[in-house]
Amino acid sequence: MDKDQAVGALILAVSLLGIAVYGWLLFFTNFAFLVLQLTGFVAVAGILAIIAWIGYTMATTPSPKAIAAENIGSELTESSEKREEGSG
């Protein structure tokens, strides 16, 4: 078994253990409502944190400089002229 397979087996075991513990907390303890509240909070907070990160990134990243159409045309002309000179 190589390292990746060992890590995969560990992830599988921890995930199955987590499912078992979560099920036990929900169905066999008096903390079911608290567990559901925490689960809902973590899920919503995680999604909103990702949205906040996207907003922060958009707000703090400078806009790219606009490229004028004339510049594009002249650059295309120059590059085609260079190609023609090189093939001649």
N, C-alpha and C positions, 0 to 999 in steps of 0.2 A: 504494500500500500504506500503510495507516494504522499508527499506533504499535502497536495491539494485534496486528495481523497480523504486524508485524515481530518483536515479542516472541514470538509463537507460533512463527514460523519459526525463531528462535534457539533456543527450547526444544526444538523438533523436531530441529534439527541437533546440539545438545549431547547429547540423549538417544541419538540414533543413533550418535554418536561414542562415548558411554559404553558402549553395547552392544558395539560393535566392539572397544574396548579390553578390556572384561571378557572377551569371548570369546577374544581373543588371549592374555590372561593365563592363562586356564584351559587352553587347548588347545595353545599353542605356546611355553610357557615351563616352567621347572622349578619355578615358584611356585604351581602349581595347588592343592596342598593348603593352602598358606598363604592363598591367595585365598579358598578355601572356608571356612576357619576364620574369617577376618576377616568374610566375608559373614554367616556364621551368628552370630557375636558381635554385629555391628552390628544385625542383625534382632532378636535376642532382647533385647539391651540397649535398643533403641528401644521395643519393646513393654513391657518392664518399667519403663522410665522414664515412659511414659504412665500405666501403672497406679499408679506411685509418685506422680505428679502428682495423679491423681484422689484417692488416699488422703490426700495432704497437704491438698488443697483441702477434702475432707470433714472432716478432723481440725481444721482451723483456722478453718472457717466457723462462726459462731455459729448455733445452732438458732433457727428462727423461733419467736416467742412464740405460745403456744397461744391460740386464740380461743374464749372460752367460748360455749356455745350460747345462754345468756341474752342476751349482747351481740348476737349475730346476729339473734335474734328481735326485740329492741327496735329495732335499726337498720332492719330490714325494715319494722316497724310505722311508725317515724318517716318513712321515705322514702315509704311508701304514703300516709300522711296528708298529706305535703307535696304529693304529686302530686294528691290529691283537692282540696286547697285551691287549687292553681293552676288546675285545670280548672273550678272552680265559679264 
